[in-house]
């Protein structure tokens, strides 16, 4: 006997199922609208279409001040964190609205026995939202945008000074192979959700992926904990109608009858139109995601060409006003390293502190300019030349003359870079 997937012909729902659906219908719609208000304008290149999210953020601020009595200034602009106070307040508001809506809905519609058709529509919305999210995150990894490569600053940073998030980020940045593999798995999960025959497998894969991401986020203090949890819940919502059959097959080792997947439409014209529309939506999701991420990659500093002096320079001699400064670990003036990186450059003094600068190198005049981030008119310019394997930097800055001899340390000189991959290991190489 085959089981039909036309859920409109199933038995009536019990009271708990009806109430649960009403709650999640409201809760999921609010969360999808919030995220879509970020995604769609960014993908379409219309960054000014943020009226919904701006109104939402201001509502969260109002609730914080007038109901929760929070006096501190709240972060309402996007800064890479999805776990701001405003994000948590939004979830509180959404859950409150969902509870109120569920209560009123249940009182007004108490005779209703099922919401089959509405469930189908909501499930489709959640599926395609997850597809968009998986494509964006997946292609971001495949294009090595989310995790690019270890910076020169990462290579010289003491291991114990890494933040938990920085530690995980460096772990992912070290290996393009694993990063791209992770992206392919996310894209594959999104593809599975596009077709009803593979929805269950896609939902299983997404719940597994997002549970792992959520655990990484809470374990390494990555500020996307709320969002990853919501995506996990969405995957569980899609899987919910098939959870019993899934448990019977994978856990109880019972025979599970295949489903009959009936078409949404009986007329051929409607079927053809549905196929065309779905194909266009799939093409839009794929190409818009890739186009959006490619443009972002081109704008990012790490996608730009490297400086001619890109690298790490170990200072061997530092002369200031004809006075040679000894390499004392307490010295706050003498340089220990000059680091030229892609996003920013910096000077590390002997006491391990790093001062960051913008860098501009002129290979014709052989000059290096270090520009202050705080004051663009504050520029220290060095002449440089290479002699006997050492780089010689000279500058006059604020009445002081500085002469520096430094040896360039190549990235390949670091064990983390040069160790590489080995099929055969006679013993663990763990340092």
N, C-alpha and C positions, 0 to 999 in steps of 0.2 A: 504494500500500500504506500502510495506517495503522499507527501504532505504538501498542501497548497501554500504558496506564499502570498496569496491574495488575502491579506489580513482583514479585509472588510467582511469576510465570511466567517470569521472566528466567533466564538461565544462572547457573551457580554462580559465586560470587565467587572471585577469586584470593586468595592468602595475604595480600598487602599490604592489600587491601580489608578482609578479615576483621579484621586486627590494628588497622587505622585505625578501623574502626567500634567495636571494643571500647573503644579509648582514648577516643574522643569520646563514646561513650555514658556512660561514667563521668564524664568531665570536664564535660559539659554538664549532666547531672543534678545534680551538686554545685553548679554555679553557679546553676542555676534555683532549687534549693531555698534557697540563700542569699538570693537577691533576693526570692523569694516570701515568705520569712519577714519581710521588711520591708514589702512591698507589701500583702499580704492583711490583716494586722492594722490597718494604717493606713487602708485603704479601708473596712474593716468597723467602724472606730472602736474596735477593741479593742487599744489600745496596750500592754496588759500581756501579750499573747501573744507573747513573744519568747524562749521557752525554747530553741528551736533555735539562734537566732543568738547568744544569750548563751553557750550551751555552746560554740559555734563560736569566738567571740571569745576565751574563756578558753583554749581549745585552742591558738589562735594565740599567745597570751601565753606559755603553757607551752613551746611549741616555741621561741619566741624566747629565753627565758631558759635552758632546759635543753639545747637542741640547737645553737642559733645563737649562744649566749653573748652575747645583747644585754642589757645592764644597764639601759638607759634606760627611763623610764616610757613605756608605749605608750598611744596614744589608742584606746580601745575604744568610746566613745560616738559617736553620729552628730553630726558637726559640719559637714556639707555637703561634706566631702572624701571622694572614693572612692579616693584614692591614698595612704592612710596606710600606715605600716609593716605594720599588721595586715592590710590588704587585700593587700599583696604577699606576706606570709607565708601568707595563706589560699590564694593562687594556687599558691604553692610546694607547700603541703600537698596541694592538689587534684591538681596534676600528678603528684606523687609517688604518691598513692593510685591515680590513673588508670594509671600505668605498672605498679605492682604488681598491680592488678586485671587489667589486660590480660595480663600475664605468666601469672598463675595461671589466668585464664579460658582462655587459649590452650592451656595444658597440659592442663586438665581437659576441654576441649571441642574437642580437635584434630580430631575427625572431622566437625565441623559444616562444611557447604558454603556456608551462607548464613544471614542473619538478616533475611529480608525482612519478616516480620510485626513483629518488634521494631523494625526501622527505621521502619516506618509509624507505630507508636505514638510513638517518639521524635520523629519529624518533626512529628507533630501537637502534641506537648508544646512543642517549640521554636517552632512557628508561633504558637500561642496565647500563649505567653510574650512573643514579639515584638509581637504584636497589643496586649497589655496595655501594654507599654512604649511603643509608638508612640502609643497613645491618651493615656497619661499625659503624655508629653512634648509631644505635639501639641496637646492641649487646654490644657496649661499655657501654650503660646505663643498659641493662639487667644484665650484669656481674658486675655492679657497679664499672667500671673502670674509666669512665669519671668523675663521682662524687662518691667518695669513702665514707668517713664519716668525721664528724667534728673532727678536731684535738684538742689536748689539748690546743694549742695556740689559736685556734678559741674561746674556751670557756672562756679564760681569757682576750681576746682582748676587749677594750672598744668599744661599739657599734658604736660610732661616728668616730672611727679610721679605720673602714672598708672601703675599696675601693668599688666603685659601683659594679665592677666585683666580688670582694670578697663577697659582700653582697648576690648577686645572687647565687654564688657558694655554700655558706653556706646554703642558702634556699634549694637548690637541695640536698646537702649532708645530711641535717637533715632527710629527709624521703626517705628511700629505696623504699617504696611503690610507691610514685609518680615518682621517677626516673625510676624504672622498667616499670611502666605503660607508661611513655613517650617513652621508648625504644620499647615497644611492638607495640605502635601505628606507630612508624617509620618503624619497620620491616614489619608490616601489609601493610603499604603504598607501600613498595618495592615489596612485594609479589603481590599486585594488578597490578603492572606495568608489571609483567611477562607474563600476559595473555591478549590477545586483547579484550576479552569480558569484562574485568574489568579495562582496561587502563583508561577510562574516570574517573571512581571513584577513581582510584589511583592518577591520575593527580590532581583531585580536592582536595584530601586529602593532597598531597604533597605541593600544593600551599598554602593551609591553614596552614600546619605545618611550612613551611619555611617563610611565612609572619609573623607568630608569633615569630619564632626564630630571624628573621631580626629585628623586633620591640624590642625584648629583647636585642639584641646586641647593637642597637643604644641607647636604653634607659639606659643600664647599662655599656656602654663603653667596651663591650666585643669585642676583636679584630678579629672577624670573620664576620664582616659586609659585606665585599665584597663577600665572598664565599656564605653566606646565600642568598644574593641578586641574585647571579648568579644561584643558585639552584632554587630559586623562578621563575626566568625567564625561566629556563629549564622546570619546571612544566607547566608554561603558554604556552610554545611552544608545548608541547605534547597535551595540552588541546585545542589549537587554532582551529583545524578543527571541533571540536564539541562544540565550545563555543556558537554558535547560538542555537543549539538544547538544550544545557544545560540551557540557559537563558529562552528559551520557556517553558521548563518543570518546572524549579524551580521558575522562577520569573513571567512569563506571564500566568502560569497555563493553557498552551495549550497542546493538544494531540501531542505527539511525536512518530513517527513511529519507530519501532525497526529496527536495522541494520541487514543486512545479511553479516556475516563475512565469506568471501570466503577464502579458503586455499591459501597459497602462491604458492603451486605446484599442478599440476594436476596428475602427475604420482605417483603411490603408493610407489615406491622405494624411490623417493625424499621426500615424506611425512614421511616415516619411518625414513629416515636418518635425517631429520629436527627434528623430535621428540627426537631421540637419542642425537643429538648434543645439543639441548636445555636442555635436562635433565642433561647432563654432565656439561653444563655451570651453571645451577642452583645449582647443587651439589658443583661445584667449588666455586661459590660465597658464599654459606652458610658456607661450612666447612673451606674454606681459611680465611674467616672473623673471624670465631670463633677461629680458630687456631692462627691466628695472634694476636688477642686481648688477648687470654689466655696466650700466651708467653709474651706479654707486661705486663700483670698483674703480672706474676711471677717475672718479672724483677723489677717492681716498688717497692720502699721501703715500701709502705704501705701494700703490700701483704706479706711482711716478718713477722716473728714472733715478738711479742712485747718484749721489754726488761723486765727483772725481776723487774726493778724499774719503769716501765711505769706508769706515773701518774703526778699529780700536787702536789708540796710540799710547803705549806705555812710556811715561816720561822718565828719562834717565838722568837728565840734568836740567835744573831750573835756575836761571840767573835773573835776579831782579835788581836793577840799578847797580850792576856789576857785583852784586853780592850773591854768591852761590848758596841756595837754601838746601839744607840737608833734608833727606826724606824722613822726617820725624812724623810718627803716626798721629801726633796731636796738632800738627801744623794745619791751619785753616786757610793759608795763602798758597803754599806750594801745590802744584798740580801733581796728581798721581796718574791720571789718565785724561786724554781727550777722546771723546766718543762722537763720531760723526755717523748719524743714523738717518733713516728715511723720514720719519715723522718729525723728529727734532734731534738736536745735538746737545752736547753738554760737557761740562768740565767736572771731573771728580777730584776733589782735593784730598790731601793725605788723611784727613779725618773721616773719609768715606762719604762725605756729603756730595751731592750732585746738584749743580746749577745748570738749568736748562736754557738753551738759546735756539733761535732760528739760525740756520747756517746758509751761507752763500759763498760758493767757491768760483773764482775766475781763473781758469786754467791758462789764459793768455797772459794776464799780468801776474800770475802765480800769487794770488792773494786769497786769504780765507777771512771772511767776515762773520763774527758772532754777534747776533742782534738780539737785544733784550725783548722778551715777550711783553713785559710791562710798559716799556718805552721804546718805540721803534727808532727813535733818534739816538738811542744809546747803543753805539756800535763800536766793537773792538776789532780792528783789522790787523791781520798778520800777513807778512810775506812768508812764503815757504819755499823750501828747495830740498831736494834729496841728495845726500852726500854720504858715500860709504855705507849705504844701507840704513842710514838714520835720516829722519825728517827734522829739518831745522826751521823753527818758527820764530819770527822776530816781530815785535810790536812796540809802539809807543802809545800808552793809554793813560790819560789823566796825569800826565807829567812823569809817569814811570816807564822805564824801558824794560822790556821782558825778552829774554832769549831762552828758547827751549829746545832741547834735543830729545827726540822721542823715537821709539822703535815701533813700527806697525806690527800688531799681532793679527794674523789672518784668522778668519773664522774657522778654517780647517785645522788650526792649531788646538782648538778645543776638543776634548775627548767626546763630548756630546755630539759634535758635528762629524768627527772623523771616524768614530767607531763603526757606524754603518750597520748593515744587516748581515747575519751569518747563519747559514743553514746548519752548519756543524759547529757545535760548541762542546769541547771536551770537558769543560767545567764552566759553571756559571760565571759570567763576566759582570759582576755586580759591584760597582764602586759608588 
